[in-house]
């Protein structure tokens, strides 16, 4: 079984340029994304409390994402950057959520696979940020995040395989990957994770 996702579309160089040209805004968005990722893992616990096989790992993932938020916030404090007063709408996430199916079981599978796609995209983008940064603590921080997000991408696929047939999981994942690539390509370029 394969847990790692191969994305269908690479992020554009223009995205990396936008991030490097306005890194403060990127940090604000990054902090927002870590908060949302932590909350998303806990929301799966709240919505599916009977899925006891994955609850410990969802809790661990939520805690790890919250630790990432704390670390990004510390970087922001050192640079004199405030958190956003309100978390702006994330068009990438809104469009991905629209492709999730109705029906309790179908939606459960899709939410796990969506989380996997988002974490895998985050890993790809953190790798690009890491590669663009000059040597130093910030570069090492994004190297650690890149590895962590890649691991989270695999975790959610494994979770889905606890409950659904392998063929069904990978078929649906392929469909969602294709749609994620289209969504990403249609997004405006901005100094944000998505």
C-alpha positions as CSV (number, residue, x, y, z in Angstrom):
1,X,0.0,0.0,0.0
2,X,1.2,3.5,-0.8
3,X,0.5,6.3,1.7
4,X,2.4,9.2,0.0
5,X,0.4,11.3,-2.4
6,X,1.8,12.4,-5.7
7,X,0.2,15.7,-6.5
8,X,-0.9,16.3,-10.1
9,X,0.3,19.9,-10.3
10,X,3.4,21.7,-9.0
11,X,3.2,25.1,-7.4
12,X,4.4,27.8,-9.7
13,X,7.7,29.7,-9.2
14,X,5.6,32.9,-9.2
15,X,4.0,31.7,-5.9
16,X,7.5,31.3,-4.3
17,X,8.4,34.8,-5.6
18,X,5.3,36.3,-4.0
19,X,6.1,34.6,-0.7
20,X,9.7,35.8,-0.7
21,X,8.6,39.3,-1.6
22,X,6.1,39.6,1.3
23,X,7.2,37.1,3.9
24,X,5.5,38.9,6.8
25,X,2.1,38.3,5.1
26,X,3.0,34.7,4.4
27,X,3.8,34.2,8.1
28,X,0.4,35.7,9.1
29,X,-1.4,33.3,6.7
30,X,0.8,30.4,7.8
31,X,-0.1,31.0,11.5
32,X,-3.8,31.0,10.5
33,X,-3.4,27.7,8.6
34,X,-1.8,26.0,11.5
35,X,-4.6,27.1,13.8
36,X,-7.2,25.8,11.3
37,X,-5.3,22.5,10.8
38,X,-5.3,21.9,14.6
39,X,-9.0,22.6,14.7
40,X,-9.8,20.4,11.7
41,X,-8.2,17.3,13.4
42,X,-10.2,17.9,16.5
43,X,-13.4,18.5,14.5
44,X,-13.0,15.0,13.1
45,X,-12.8,13.7,16.7
46,X,-16.0,15.6,17.5
47,X,-17.9,14.5,14.4
48,X,-16.8,10.8,14.5
49,X,-16.3,9.9,18.1
50,X,-17.0,6.2,17.3
51,X,-13.9,6.0,15.1
52,X,-11.8,5.1,18.1
53,X,-9.0,3.5,16.1
54,X,-7.9,7.0,14.8
55,X,-8.8,9.3,17.7
56,X,-5.4,9.1,19.4
57,X,-3.6,10.0,16.2
58,X,-6.0,12.8,15.4
59,X,-5.3,14.2,18.9
60,X,-1.6,13.9,18.3
61,X,-1.9,15.6,14.9
62,X,-4.0,18.5,16.5
63,X,-1.4,19.0,19.2
64,X,1.5,19.0,16.6
65,X,-0.3,21.6,14.5
66,X,-0.9,23.7,17.5
67,X,2.8,23.5,18.3
68,X,3.5,24.7,14.8
69,X,1.2,27.6,15.4
70,X,3.1,28.4,18.6
71,X,6.4,28.3,16.7
72,X,5.2,30.5,13.8
73,X,3.8,32.9,16.3
74,X,7.1,33.1,18.1
75,X,8.8,34.0,14.7
76,X,6.1,36.6,14.1
77,X,6.7,38.1,17.6
78,X,10.4,38.3,16.9
79,X,9.7,40.2,13.7
80,X,7.1,42.5,15.2
81,X,4.2,41.0,13.2
82,X,0.7,40.6,14.7
83,X,-1.8,37.9,14.0
84,X,-4.7,38.6,11.7
85,X,-7.6,39.9,13.7
86,X,-9.9,37.7,11.6
87,X,-8.9,34.7,9.6
88,X,-9.5,35.5,5.9
89,X,-11.5,33.1,3.8
90,X,-9.4,30.5,2.2
91,X,-10.7,29.9,-1.4
92,X,-8.6,26.8,-1.8
93,X,-10.2,25.1,1.2
94,X,-13.7,26.3,0.3
95,X,-13.4,24.9,-3.1
96,X,-11.9,21.6,-1.8
97,X,-14.7,21.2,0.7
98,X,-17.3,21.6,-2.1
99,X,-15.9,18.4,-3.8
100,X,-16.6,16.4,-0.6
101,X,-19.6,14.1,-1.1
102,X,-22.7,13.9,1.0
103,X,-23.6,10.9,3.0
104,X,-22.0,10.1,6.4
105,X,-19.5,7.5,5.2
106,X,-18.6,9.2,1.9
107,X,-18.1,12.5,3.6
108,X,-15.9,10.8,6.3
109,X,-13.7,9.3,3.6
110,X,-13.5,12.5,1.7
111,X,-12.6,14.6,4.8
112,X,-9.7,12.3,5.6
113,X,-8.5,12.4,2.0
114,X,-9.0,16.1,1.8
115,X,-6.8,16.5,4.9
116,X,-4.2,14.3,3.3
117,X,-4.2,16.5,0.1
118,X,-4.0,19.7,2.1
119,X,-1.1,18.4,4.2
120,X,0.7,17.1,1.1
121,X,0.3,20.5,-0.6
122,X,1.6,22.2,2.5
123,X,4.7,19.9,2.5
124,X,5.4,20.8,-1.1
125,X,5.1,24.5,-0.5
126,X,7.1,24.4,2.7
127,X,9.8,22.6,0.8
128,X,9.8,25.4,-1.8
129,X,10.0,28.0,0.9
130,X,12.9,26.1,2.6
131,X,14.7,26.0,-0.8
132,X,14.3,29.7,-1.3
133,X,15.4,30.9,2.1
134,X,19.0,31.7,3.0
135,X,20.8,29.6,5.6
136,X,19.7,30.2,9.1
137,X,17.1,29.3,11.7
138,X,14.1,30.2,9.5
139,X,15.4,27.8,6.8
140,X,15.8,25.0,9.3
141,X,12.3,25.7,10.7
142,X,10.7,25.2,7.3
143,X,12.8,22.1,6.7
144,X,11.2,20.6,9.9
145,X,7.8,21.7,8.8
146,X,8.2,20.2,5.4
147,X,8.9,16.8,6.9
148,X,6.1,17.1,9.4
149,X,3.5,18.0,6.8
150,X,4.6,15.2,4.5
151,X,4.1,12.7,7.4
152,X,0.6,14.2,8.1
153,X,-0.3,13.7,4.5
154,X,0.4,10.0,4.9
155,X,-1.3,9.7,8.2
156,X,-4.7,10.7,6.9
157,X,-4.5,8.1,4.0
158,X,-3.7,5.4,6.5
159,X,-6.7,6.5,8.6
160,X,-9.0,6.1,5.6
161,X,-7.6,2.6,5.0
162,X,-8.8,1.6,8.5
163,X,-12.4,2.0,7.4
164,X,-12.6,1.7,3.6
165,X,-11.5,-0.8,0.9
166,X,-8.0,0.1,-0.6
167,X,-9.4,0.2,-4.1
168,X,-12.1,2.7,-3.1
169,X,-9.7,4.9,-1.2
170,X,-7.2,5.1,-4.0
171,X,-9.9,5.6,-6.7
172,X,-11.4,8.5,-4.7
173,X,-8.0,9.9,-3.9
174,X,-7.2,10.0,-7.6
175,X,-10.4,11.9,-8.3
176,X,-9.7,14.4,-5.6
177,X,-6.1,14.9,-6.6
178,X,-7.2,15.8,-10.1
179,X,-9.7,18.3,-8.8
180,X,-7.1,19.8,-6.3
181,X,-4.7,20.4,-9.2
182,X,-7.4,22.3,-11.1
183,X,-8.3,24.3,-8.0
184,X,-4.7,25.2,-7.3
185,X,-4.1,26.4,-10.9
186,X,-7.1,28.7,-10.7
187,X,-6.1,30.4,-7.5
188,X,-4.6,33.9,-7.7
189,X,-0.9,34.1,-6.8
190,X,-0.5,35.6,-3.3
191,X,1.9,35.3,-0.3
192,X,-0.2,32.7,1.4
193,X,0.1,28.9,1.9
194,X,-2.9,28.4,-0.4
